[in-house]
Each structure stands twice: as C-alpha cells, then as structure tokens.
Amino acid sequence: MDKLKKQLHANLLKNPAVQIKKSVIWQFPVTIYTVAFYRVKRSKMDILMKMMLLTFEKTQIRRAANLSQLLLVEELFIEDLLKKMQRTGLITLEKGSYKLTSRGHEQLKTGIMEEEFAEESTVLSYSMIHDEFWPEMTEPLPETDGGLPLYRYGNHQNILKKDRILQVLAERGNGEEEDGFQTVVAAVNSYDQQNVEHIPCLEFQLYNKEQDKFYARVWNTLLQRWDETFEKQIEEKERLGWRE
C-alpha cells in the first residue's frame, strides 16, 4: 500500500499548481453474493406449431395421427412437436385429450416461443454505496497495516432486490444468437450472501493554486481507478470546510 500511495502522490503532484493538503486511507464494504438464475431461448413460433396450438384450443385431439390427418402433415413431425410442446409446458394431456396450458395460451397469443435452459449460477460483488455490481474479485487486494476505519459516509439504506440483480444479469447476458434466437435472462431463482470484503481506498484532499480550487481524489483499489462516486460525496459534504 505504501508503494501505491507514493505512486499516486507523485502522479498528483506532476502539476506544480497542485498541493496535497491531506491524505487518508479507509475501507468500504463490498458484499459477495452467489446468484442462481435461468435463461430462456426466445424464437418466433413457426406456422405448424401455431396451427397445432390453435387446433388444441378449439378441438379435442387424442392422437398424433388425428392431427396429422387434419393438418396434412407427416405424423413423425407431429409426434416430435407434441413431445417438444409437452416438454416446454405448452400443452398437457387431460382425460386423454391435448389441452393448452396457461403458458401455451400466452405464447400462442404473443407468437413467441420460450424454452428454458438449466439453472445457472454466478458470483456478484455488490457495493451498496455505489449501488453497483462488479465482477468477482480475482486479484489480491493491497496489504494494509492493521484495521482501517470505515468510509465515513457509508450508505446503508439500499436494500438489494431480485429485480436489481435481474437487471444486471440481463445487461450482461442477453444477446442475439446467430440462428435468430434470442437468449434472455428470465428470472433470478435465489441470491445468497457469502461474505463481506472490505476494500481499501486512498483519499487525497487537494488544492489547485492556479484555479483556487479545493477537490478530492479517491483511488479505489478494487477497481484500480479514481472513484468519482466517493469524490463527489466527499466534496459535497466537506469542501466548504476545507476553504475555511
């Protein structure tokens, strides 16, 4: 940490008009979650499948052969589609006849077919102060001398919700496939807190003589960059006091 502090110190003082009035080191919490979710593959429903669903909606069909004769389609194709529809929950057998499920009615109405993938899991790091998710930490954090104080303006009001996680996963995981299918993160099944990591930050309170301006710079060692969120918070609450 001392080496990093010296490097940042030297970088800030490259401008001869800049003075470092104060420097401190503190830490802030990042919560690690294991998230279970699933994706669906969406595609436009083909004409044959739509015709079959419409038929089930209006007529009692007991066997693939009956539907094959009605639609003038080979029975083998009908049997394959029946299996697929049952597997994806579009139809069910009730008293020997095929019936649309609520899922089947919905997808027939929209004309979009959805197939679920197996459940997946991922690890997310969440900063409540930033209300942001960051990639899983793989690099070791800088070593510090003993316990550091917590960031003085920590925000403990945000409550993490499934909708927020779903939004993040969707932004990262949704995409168009080459064959025209769209893969979409559909739902978050669960999210479990694993542990809380405390991330060291180096704060510098600065004064620019040429601009007659006080300001803050904060180096986030997890992101390995200057952190504007912290800088804005600190300046809003303290900059007037620095001038006095």
Buried (B, 14 or more C-beta within 10 A) or exposed (E): BEEBBEEBEEEBBEEEEBBBEEBEBBBBBBBBBEBBBBBBBBBBBEEEBBBBBEBBEEEEBEBBEBBBEBBEBEBEBBBEBBEBBBEBBBBBEEEEBBBBBEBBEEBBEEEBBBBBEEEBEBEBBBBBBBEEBBEEBEEEBBEBEEEBEEBEEEBEEEEBEBEBBBBBBBEEBEEEEEEEBBBBBBBBEEBEEEEEBBBBBBBBBBBEEEEEEBBBBBBBBBBEEBBEBBBEBBBEEBBEEBEE
